[in-house]
Amino acid sequence: MIARMWRGWVPTEKAAEYVDIVERTGMSGYRRTPGNQGAQLLTRDLGDGRTEIITLSWWTGLDHIRAFAGDDISHAKYYPEDDAYLLDREETVTHFEVAPLPSEA
């Protein structure tokens, strides 16, 4: 299993609106792609007028991630609406090998 993580930062007053957009675009795209085992969106108010957004998704293999992200899976995928909300963003995505649960080992 592979976990894929991306982070971005939006103005706190626009966070709820942006979460709705990410759910309609990237998150639904993750979930519709064969090999995706789930996806979650996390938010954290940083207390300085910014909210951090993290997307986490779980995949059965790199080829499935490529089906969603394209050949360069390390490059973040963006949608036209993102520019109106994001103050800053990671241009790359981080991938992690997920250790099996003790009962799965």
N, CA, C and O atoms as CSV, one atom per row, in Angstrom:
chain,resi,resn,atom,element,x,y,z
A,1,MET,N,N,0.852,-1.175,0.000
A,1,MET,CA,C,0.000,0.000,0.000
A,1,MET,C,C,0.897,1.237,0.000
A,1,MET,O,O,1.938,1.272,0.657
A,2,ILE,N,N,0.472,2.236,-0.744
A,2,ILE,CA,C,1.203,3.495,-0.842
A,2,ILE,C,C,0.283,4.635,-0.423
A,2,ILE,O,O,-0.859,4.724,-0.875
A,3,ALA,N,N,0.793,5.505,0.448
A,3,ALA,CA,C,0.057,6.712,0.844
A,3,ALA,C,C,0.616,7.887,0.044
A,3,ALA,O,O,1.829,8.007,-0.129
A,4,ARG,N,N,-0.265,8.740,-0.436
A,4,ARG,CA,C,0.096,9.927,-1.214
A,4,ARG,C,C,-0.383,11.142,-0.422
A,4,ARG,O,O,-1.549,11.207,-0.031
A,5,MET,N,N,0.520,12.113,-0.181
A,5,MET,CA,C,0.179,13.265,0.642
A,5,MET,C,C,0.559,14.561,-0.069
A,5,MET,O,O,1.640,14.679,-0.647
A,6,TRP,N,N,-0.353,15.528,-0.014
A,6,TRP,CA,C,-0.126,16.866,-0.554
A,6,TRP,C,C,-0.572,17.896,0.480
A,6,TRP,O,O,-1.498,17.642,1.251
A,7,ARG,N,N,0.097,19.081,0.500
A,7,ARG,CA,C,-0.280,20.168,1.410
A,7,ARG,C,C,-0.383,21.490,0.668
A,7,ARG,O,O,0.372,21.774,-0.262
A,8,GLY,N,N,-1.352,22.290,1.117
A,8,GLY,CA,C,-1.512,23.652,0.626
A,8,GLY,C,C,-2.054,24.523,1.748
A,8,GLY,O,O,-2.485,24.015,2.783
A,9,TRP,N,N,-2.032,25.845,1.540
A,9,TRP,CA,C,-2.472,26.790,2.562
A,9,TRP,C,C,-3.411,27.806,1.932
A,9,TRP,O,O,-3.127,28.365,0.873
A,10,VAL,N,N,-4.544,28.037,2.609
A,10,VAL,CA,C,-5.567,28.966,2.131
A,10,VAL,C,C,-5.909,29.962,3.229
A,10,VAL,O,O,-5.644,29.699,4.402
A,11,PRO,N,N,-6.499,31.113,2.867
A,11,PRO,CA,C,-6.985,32.011,3.909
A,11,PRO,C,C,-8.060,31.291,4.729
A,11,PRO,O,O,-8.922,30.614,4.170
A,12,THR,N,N,-8.006,31.437,6.025
A,12,THR,CA,C,-8.949,30.737,6.891
A,12,THR,C,C,-10.396,31.055,6.526
A,12,THR,O,O,-11.253,30.174,6.587
A,13,GLU,N,N,-10.675,32.290,6.151
A,13,GLU,CA,C,-12.066,32.635,5.818
A,13,GLU,C,C,-12.554,31.951,4.539
A,13,GLU,O,O,-13.755,31.942,4.269
A,14,LYS,N,N,-11.647,31.384,3.755
A,14,LYS,CA,C,-12.031,30.671,2.536
A,14,LYS,C,C,-11.861,29.162,2.667
A,14,LYS,O,O,-12.076,28.433,1.699
A,15,ALA,N,N,-11.483,28.685,3.837
A,15,ALA,CA,C,-11.156,27.261,4.004
A,15,ALA,C,C,-12.349,26.351,3.714
A,15,ALA,O,O,-12.199,25.371,2.985
A,16,ALA,N,N,-13.514,26.645,4.256
A,16,ALA,CA,C,-14.675,25.768,4.052
A,16,ALA,C,C,-15.047,25.711,2.574
A,16,ALA,O,O,-15.384,24.648,2.053
A,17,GLU,N,N,-14.985,26.843,1.909
A,17,GLU,CA,C,-15.273,26.905,0.476
A,17,GLU,C,C,-14.268,26.054,-0.308
A,17,GLU,O,O,-14.644,25.310,-1.214
A,18,TYR,N,N,-12.996,26.174,0.052
A,18,TYR,CA,C,-11.966,25.423,-0.664
A,18,TYR,C,C,-12.084,23.926,-0.407
A,18,TYR,O,O,-11.875,23.126,-1.319
A,19,VAL,N,N,-12.414,23.541,0.807
A,19,VAL,CA,C,-12.624,22.122,1.110
A,19,VAL,C,C,-13.704,21.554,0.180
A,19,VAL,O,O,-13.545,20.453,-0.347
A,20,ASP,N,N,-14.791,22.290,-0.022
A,20,ASP,CA,C,-15.850,21.837,-0.930
A,20,ASP,C,C,-15.314,21.643,-2.345
A,20,ASP,O,O,-15.652,20.666,-3.014
A,21,ILE,N,N,-14.477,22.579,-2.800
A,21,ILE,CA,C,-13.899,22.478,-4.147
A,21,ILE,C,C,-12.983,21.262,-4.256
A,21,ILE,O,O,-13.056,20.515,-5.231
A,22,VAL,N,N,-12.127,21.064,-3.262
A,22,VAL,CA,C,-11.207,19.920,-3.300
A,22,VAL,C,C,-11.981,18.608,-3.260
A,22,VAL,O,O,-11.592,17.647,-3.924
A,23,GLU,N,N,-13.055,18.550,-2.505
A,23,GLU,CA,C,-13.882,17.337,-2.474
A,23,GLU,C,C,-14.467,17.052,-3.855
A,23,GLU,O,O,-14.524,15.896,-4.274
A,24,ARG,N,N,-14.905,18.098,-4.568
A,24,ARG,CA,C,-15.510,17.922,-5.896
A,24,ARG,C,C,-14.482,17.586,-6.971
A,24,ARG,O,O,-14.818,16.936,-7.961
A,25,THR,N,N,-13.247,18.014,-6.793
A,25,THR,CA,C,-12.238,17.836,-7.845
A,25,THR,C,C,-11.284,16.701,-7.479
A,25,THR,O,O,-11.520,15.551,-7.848
A,26,GLY,N,N,-10.223,17.013,-6.764
A,26,GLY,CA,C,-9.178,16.038,-6.478
A,26,GLY,C,C,-9.635,14.828,-5.707
A,26,GLY,O,O,-9.296,13.702,-6.069
A,27,MET,N,N,-10.401,15.032,-4.648
A,27,MET,CA,C,-10.802,13.895,-3.814
A,27,MET,C,C,-11.720,12.947,-4.582
A,27,MET,O,O,-11.563,11.729,-4.499
A,28,SER,N,N,-12.675,13.498,-5.326
A,28,SER,CA,C,-13.549,12.604,-6.101
A,28,SER,C,C,-12.758,11.930,-7.213
A,28,SER,O,O,-13.044,10.788,-7.572
A,29,GLY,N,N,-11.759,12.629,-7.766
A,29,GLY,CA,C,-10.893,12.016,-8.767
A,29,GLY,C,C,-10.100,10.856,-8.202
A,29,GLY,O,O,-9.992,9.805,-8.834
A,30,TYR,N,N,-9.542,11.042,-7.006
A,30,TYR,CA,C,-8.848,9.941,-6.332
A,30,TYR,C,C,-9.781,8.734,-6.222
A,30,TYR,O,O,-9.450,7.628,-6.649
A,31,ARG,N,N,-10.940,8.975,-5.646
A,31,ARG,CA,C,-11.854,7.882,-5.299
A,31,ARG,C,C,-12.402,7.152,-6.518
A,31,ARG,O,O,-12.763,5.979,-6.425
A,32,ARG,N,N,-12.469,7.830,-7.656
A,32,ARG,CA,C,-12.963,7.198,-8.885
A,32,ARG,C,C,-11.887,6.394,-9.613
A,32,ARG,O,O,-12.207,5.619,-10.515
A,33,THR,N,N,-10.631,6.562,-9.241
A,33,THR,CA,C,-9.532,5.911,-9.957
A,33,THR,C,C,-9.343,4.489,-9.443
A,33,THR,O,O,-9.182,4.282,-8.240
A,34,PRO,N,N,-9.360,3.498,-10.350
A,34,PRO,CA,C,-9.108,2.125,-9.909
A,34,PRO,C,C,-7.774,2.040,-9.166
A,34,PRO,O,O,-6.795,2.680,-9.550
A,35,GLY,N,N,-7.751,1.258,-8.117
A,35,GLY,CA,C,-6.557,1.101,-7.300
A,35,GLY,C,C,-6.510,2.034,-6.114
A,35,GLY,O,O,-5.651,1.883,-5.245
A,36,ASN,N,N,-7.430,3.014,-6.056
A,36,ASN,CA,C,-7.501,3.896,-4.893
A,36,ASN,C,C,-8.249,3.163,-3.792
A,36,ASN,O,O,-9.310,2.581,-4.017
A,37,GLN,N,N,-7.673,3.205,-2.597
A,37,GLN,CA,C,-8.250,2.512,-1.446
A,37,GLN,C,C,-8.885,3.477,-0.451
A,37,GLN,O,O,-9.258,3.075,0.651
A,38,GLY,N,N,-9.010,4.738,-0.828
A,38,GLY,CA,C,-9.634,5.726,0.035
A,38,GLY,C,C,-8.850,7.021,0.022
A,38,GLY,O,O,-7.694,7.063,-0.399
A,39,ALA,N,N,-9.497,8.076,0.487
A,39,ALA,CA,C,-8.869,9.396,0.528
A,39,ALA,C,C,-9.532,10.215,1.631
A,39,ALA,O,O,-10.729,10.094,1.890
A,40,GLN,N,N,-8.723,11.046,2.267
A,40,GLN,CA,C,-9.226,11.934,3.315
A,40,GLN,C,C,-8.642,13.316,3.126
A,40,GLN,O,O,-7.552,13.478,2.577
A,41,LEU,N,N,-9.378,14.309,3.587
A,41,LEU,CA,C,-8.926,15.689,3.546
A,41,LEU,C,C,-8.849,16.193,4.982
A,41,LEU,O,O,-9.819,16.089,5.733
A,42,LEU,N,N,-7.704,16.737,5.361
A,42,LEU,CA,C,-7.476,17.243,6.710
A,42,LEU,C,C,-7.293,18.752,6.647
A,42,LEU,O,O,-6.726,19.274,5.687
A,43,THR,N,N,-7.778,19.459,7.682
A,43,THR,CA,C,-7.575,20.906,7.770
A,43,THR,C,C,-7.050,21.250,9.151
A,43,THR,O,O,-7.326,20.566,10.137
A,44,ARG,N,N,-6.279,22.342,9.193
A,44,ARG,CA,C,-5.739,22.801,10.477
A,44,ARG,C,C,-5.630,24.315,10.427
A,44,ARG,O,O,-4.894,24.867,9.608
A,45,ASP,N,N,-6.374,24.988,11.316
A,45,ASP,CA,C,-6.298,26.445,11.441
A,45,ASP,C,C,-4.976,26.781,12.115
A,45,ASP,O,O,-4.721,26.349,13.239
A,46,LEU,N,N,-4.140,27.548,11.435
A,46,LEU,CA,C,-2.814,27.866,11.965
A,46,LEU,C,C,-2.830,29.073,12.892
A,46,LEU,O,O,-1.808,29.391,13.501
A,47,GLY,N,N,-3.967,29.754,13.012
A,47,GLY,CA,C,-4.088,30.868,13.945
A,47,GLY,C,C,-3.500,32.175,13.446
A,47,GLY,O,O,-3.479,33.166,14.177
A,48,ASP,N,N,-3.027,32.189,12.224
A,48,ASP,CA,C,-2.440,33.412,11.668
A,48,ASP,C,C,-3.171,33.873,10.400
A,48,ASP,O,O,-2.619,34.602,9.575
A,49,GLY,N,N,-4.417,33.431,10.270
A,49,GLY,CA,C,-5.196,33.778,9.089
A,49,GLY,C,C,-5.073,32.759,7.970
A,49,GLY,O,O,-5.674,32.921,6.907
A,50,ARG,N,N,-4.290,31.699,8.207
A,50,ARG,CA,C,-4.125,30.640,7.216
A,50,ARG,C,C,-4.633,29.314,7.766
A,50,ARG,O,O,-4.575,29.049,8.967
A,51,THR,N,N,-5.128,28.501,6.861
A,51,THR,CA,C,-5.515,27.136,7.193
A,51,THR,C,C,-4.735,26.198,6.296
A,51,THR,O,O,-4.684,26.379,5.079
A,52,GLU,N,N,-4.131,25.198,6.904
A,52,GLU,CA,C,-3.397,24.186,6.155
A,52,GLU,C,C,-4.375,23.110,5.697
A,52,GLU,O,O,-5.229,22.663,6.462
A,53,ILE,N,N,-4.239,22.710,4.464
A,53,ILE,CA,C,-5.055,21.651,3.873
A,53,ILE,C,C,-4.115,20.505,3.525
A,53,ILE,O,O,-3.074,20.722,2.905
A,54,ILE,N,N,-4.473,19.293,3.918
A,54,ILE,CA,C,-3.697,18.109,3.557
A,54,ILE,C,C,-4.641,17.112,2.909
A,54,ILE,O,O,-5.731,16.848,3.417
A,55,THR,N,N,-4.208,16.557,1.775
A,55,THR,CA,C,-4.947,15.439,1.201
A,55,THR,C,C,-4.094,14.185,1.376
A,55,THR,O,O,-2.889,14.192,1.126
A,56,LEU,N,N,-4.744,13.121,1.806
A,56,LEU,CA,C,-4.120,11.809,1.964
A,56,LEU,C,C,-4.933,10.805,1.163
A,56,LEU,O,O,-6.160,10.760,1.252
A,57,SER,N,N,-4.235,10.014,0.391
A,57,SER,CA,C,-4.933,8.959,-0.346
A,57,SER,C,C,-4.090,7.699,-0.288
A,57,SER,O,O,-2.868,7.755,-0.150
A,58,TRP,N,N,-4.762,6.564,-0.395
A,58,TRP,CA,C,-4.110,5.268,-0.289
A,58,TRP,C,C,-4.331,4.500,-1.578
A,58,TRP,O,O,-5.433,4.459,-2.124
A,59,TRP,N,N,-3.238,3.886,-2.053
A,59,TRP,CA,C,-3.220,3.261,-3.370
A,59,TRP,C,C,-2.607,1.867,-3.297
A,59,TRP,O,O,-1.757,1.590,-2.450
A,60,THR,N,N,-3.053,0.996,-4.197
A,60,THR,CA,C,-2.514,-0.358,-4.236
A,60,THR,C,C,-1.200,-0.439,-5.005
A,60,THR,O,O,-0.459,-1.409,-4.843
A,61,GLY,N,N,-0.892,0.553,-5.840
A,61,GLY,CA,C,0.360,0.526,-6.582
A,61,GLY,C,C,0.629,1.815,-7.331
A,61,GLY,O,O,-0.262,2.646,-7.510
A,62,LEU,N,N,1.870,1.969,-7.765
A,62,LEU,CA,C,2.284,3.187,-8.469
A,62,LEU,C,C,1.572,3.363,-9.800
A,62,LEU,O,O,1.286,4.493,-10.196
A,63,ASP,N,N,1.278,2.269,-10.502
A,63,ASP,CA,C,0.579,2.390,-11.781
A,63,ASP,C,C,-0.807,3.000,-11.599
A,63,ASP,O,O,-1.283,3.730,-12.468
A,64,HIS,N,N,-1.451,2.704,-10.479
A,64,HIS,CA,C,-2.766,3.295,-10.213
A,64,HIS,C,C,-2.630,4.792,-9.938
A,64,HIS,O,O,-3.475,5.585,-10.355
A,65,ILE,N,N,-1.576,5.170,-9.244
A,65,ILE,CA,C,-1.340,6.597,-9.002
A,65,ILE,C,C,-1.092,7.303,-10.329
A,65,ILE,O,O,-1.596,8.405,-10.546
A,66,ARG,N,N,-0.321,6.681,-11.218
A,66,ARG,CA,C,-0.062,7.273,-12.541
A,66,ARG,C,C,-1.354,7.476,-13.325
A,66,ARG,O,O,-1.483,8.451,-14.066
A,67,ALA,N,N,-2.305,6.569,-13.167
A,67,ALA,CA,C,-3.585,6.703,-13.866
A,67,ALA,C,C,-4.307,7.979,-13.436
A,67,ALA,O,O,-5.039,8.578,-14.224
A,68,PHE,N,N,-4.099,8.390,-12.196
A,68,PHE,CA,C,-4.696,9.633,-11.701
A,68,PHE,C,C,-3.808,10.835,-12.001
A,68,PHE,O,O,-4.293,11.848,-12.505
A,69,ALA,N,N,-2.514,10.738,-11.699
A,69,ALA,CA,C,-1.621,11.898,-11.666
A,69,ALA,C,C,-0.824,12.125,-12.948
A,69,ALA,O,O,-0.316,13.224,-13.167
A,70,GLY,N,N,-0.708,11.111,-13.793
A,70,GLY,CA,C,0.146,11.212,-14.961
A,70,GLY,C,C,1.490,10.555,-14.695
A,70,GLY,O,O,1.724,10.008,-13.617
A,71,ASP,N,N,2.378,10.614,-15.695
A,71,ASP,CA,C,3.659,9.905,-15.605
A,71,ASP,C,C,4.532,10.358,-14.441
A,71,ASP,O,O,5.169,9.529,-13.792
A,72,ASP,N,N,4.572,11.653,-14.168
A,72,ASP,CA,C,5.402,12.159,-13.067
A,72,ASP,C,C,4.542,12.239,-11.809
A,72,ASP,O,O,3.921,13.264,-11.531
A,73,ILE,N,N,4.518,11.146,-11.060
A,73,ILE,CA,C,3.628,11.088,-9.897
A,73,ILE,C,C,4.081,12.000,-8.766
A,73,ILE,O,O,3.325,12.232,-7.823
A,74,SER,N,N,5.298,12.517,-8.844
A,74,SER,CA,C,5.771,13.423,-7.795
A,74,SER,C,C,5.250,14.847,-7.990
A,74,SER,O,O,5.341,15.662,-7.071
A,75,HIS,N,N,4.712,15.160,-9.156
A,75,HIS,CA,C,4.199,16.499,-9.435
A,75,HIS,C,C,2.740,16.588,-8.985
A,75,HIS,O,O,1.934,15.719,-9.319
A,76,ALA,N,N,2.402,17.617,-8.240
A,76,ALA,CA,C,1.030,17.808,-7.756
A,76,ALA,C,C,0.104,18.132,-8.921
A,76,ALA,O,O,0.498,18.800,-9.878
A,77,LYS,N,N,-1.114,17.658,-8.828
A,77,LYS,CA,C,-2.135,17.915,-9.845
A,77,LYS,C,C,-3.039,19.036,-9.338
A,77,LYS,O,O,-3.568,18.963,-8.229
A,78,TYR,N,N,-3.210,20.072,-10.156
A,78,TYR,CA,C,-4.035,21.217,-9.767
A,78,TYR,C,C,-5.201,21.396,-10.713
A,78,TYR,O,O,-5.188,20.905,-11.842
A,79,TYR,N,N,-6.211,22.107,-10.236
A,79,TYR,CA,C,-7.427,22.377,-10.988
A,79,TYR,C,C,-7.573,23.889,-11.131
A,79,TYR,O,O,-7.005,24.631,-10.330
A,80,PRO,N,N,-8.321,24.367,-12.132
A,80,PRO,CA,C,-8.422,25.813,-12.379
A,80,PRO,C,C,-8.866,26.631,-11.159
A,80,PRO,O,O,-8.415,27.764,-10.992
A,81,GLU,N,N,-9.726,26.091,-10.318
A,81,GLU,CA,C,-10.235,26.822,-9.152
A,81,GLU,C,C,-9.173,27.057,-8.083
A,81,GLU,O,O,-9.300,27.984,-7.283
A,82,ASP,N,N,-8.141,26.242,-8.058
A,82,ASP,CA,C,-7.147,26.299,-6.986
A,82,ASP,C,C,-6.475,27.665,-6.856
A,82,ASP,O,O,-6.251,28.137,-5.741
A,83,ASP,N,N,-6.159,28.291,-7.957
A,83,ASP,CA,C,-5.424,29.565,-7.917
A,83,ASP,C,C,-6.163,30.667,-7.157
A,83,ASP,O,O,-5.524,31.551,-6.586
A,84,ALA,N,N,-7.477,30.630,-7.142
A,84,ALA,CA,C,-8.260,31.663,-6.460
A,84,ALA,C,C,-8.237,31.500,-4.938
A,84,ALA,O,O,-8.667,32.400,-4.217
A,85,TYR,N,N,-7.745,30.374,-4.447
A,85,TYR,CA,C,-7.788,30.086,-3.010
A,85,TYR,C,C,-6.414,29.913,-2.367
A,85,TYR,O,O,-6.191,30.372,-1.247
A,86,LEU,N,N,-5.513,29.267,-3.055
A,86,LEU,CA,C,-4.244,28.892,-2.436
A,86,LEU,C,C,-3.301,30.076,-2.252
A,86,LEU,O,O,-2.989,30.798,-3.199
A,87,LEU,N,N,-2.855,30.257,-1.010
A,87,LEU,CA,C,-1.816,31.244,-0.705
A,87,LEU,C,C,-0.442,30.666,-1.019
A,87,LEU,O,O,0.458,31.375,-1.470
A,88,ASP,N,N,-0.298,29.373,-0.773
A,88,ASP,CA,C,0.942,28.664,-1.015
A,88,ASP,C,C,0.580,27.201,-1.212
A,88,ASP,O,O,-0.485,26.753,-0.787
A,89,ARG,N,N,1.467,26.464,-1.854
A,89,ARG,CA,C,1.190,25.058,-2.139
A,89,ARG,C,C,2.479,24.299,-2.355
A,89,ARG,O,O,3.494,24.859,-2.770
A,90,GLU,N,N,2.418,23.033,-2.069
A,90,GLU,CA,C,3.531,22.164,-2.420
A,90,GLU,C,C,3.363,21.794,-3.888
A,90,GLU,O,O,2.286,21.381,-4.317
A,91,GLU,N,N,4.428,21.946,-4.641
A,91,GLU,CA,C,4.383,21.587,-6.058
A,91,GLU,C,C,4.626,20.102,-6.266
A,91,GLU,O,O,4.369,19.562,-7.342
A,92,THR,N,N,5.123,19.449,-5.226
A,92,THR,CA,C,5.343,18.010,-5.302
A,92,THR,C,C,4.451,17.301,-4.299
A,92,THR,O,O,3.941,17.900,-3.352
A,93,VAL,N,N,4.282,16.040,-4.527
A,93,VAL,CA,C,3.484,15.171,-3.673
A,93,VAL,C,C,4.440,14.163,-3.041
A,93,VAL,O,O,5.391,13.721,-3.686
A,94,THR,N,N,4.196,13.801,-1.793
A,94,THR,CA,C,5.039,12.843,-1.092
A,94,THR,C,C,4.354,11.483,-1.074
A,94,THR,O,O,3.154,11.381,-0.819
A,95,HIS,N,N,5.130,10.450,-1.344
A,95,HIS,CA,C,4.611,9.083,-1.315
A,95,HIS,C,C,5.321,8.300,-0.217
A,95,HIS,O,O,6.527,8.438,-0.013
A,96,PHE,N,N,4.548,7.476,0.483
A,96,PHE,CA,C,5.056,6.671,1.582
A,96,PHE,C,C,4.628,5.226,1.390
A,96,PHE,O,O,3.507,4.957,0.957
A,97,GLU,N,N,5.510,4.306,1.708
A,97,GLU,CA,C,5.125,2.902,1.829
A,97,GLU,C,C,4.396,2.767,3.169
A,97,GLU,O,O,4.883,3.240,4.196
A,98,VAL,N,N,3.247,2.130,3.155
A,98,VAL,CA,C,2.463,1.952,4.366
A,98,VAL,C,C,2.788,0.577,4.945
A,98,VAL,O,O,2.601,-0.444,4.282
A,99,ALA,N,N,3.272,0.558,6.179
A,99,ALA,CA,C,3.577,-0.700,6.849
A,99,ALA,C,C,2.278,-1.452,7.130
A,99,ALA,O,O,1.283,-0.839,7.515
A,100,PRO,N,N,2.275,-2.740,6.946
A,100,PRO,CA,C,1.057,-3.507,7.242
A,100,PRO,C,C,0.754,-3.497,8.732
A,100,PRO,O,O,1.658,-3.401,9.562
A,101,LEU,N,N,-0.515,-3.597,9.056
A,101,LEU,CA,C,-0.909,-3.735,10.453
A,101,LEU,C,C,-0.382,-5.064,10.967
A,101,LEU,O,O,-0.226,-6.005,10.189
A,102,PRO,N,N,-0.101,-5.161,12.270
A,102,PRO,CA,C,0.427,-6.431,12.810
A,102,PRO,C,C,-0.419,-7.644,12.439
A,102,PRO,O,O,0.121,-8.727,12.214
A,103,SER,N,N,-1.726,-7.477,12.372
A,103,SER,CA,C,-2.599,-8.609,12.015
A,103,SER,C,C,-2.491,-8.983,10.548
A,103,SER,O,O,-2.909,-10.072,10.155
A,104,GLU,N,N,-1.923,-8.073,9.713
A,104,GLU,CA,C,-1.780,-8.339,8.272
A,104,GLU,C,C,-0.396,-8.866,7.928
A,104,GLU,O,O,-0.182,-9.332,6.809
A,105,ALA,N,N,0.537,-8.805,8.850
A,105,ALA,CA,C,1.928,-9.194,8.542
A,105,ALA,C,C,2.079,-10.687,8.376
A,105,ALA,O,O,3.181,-11.170,8.116
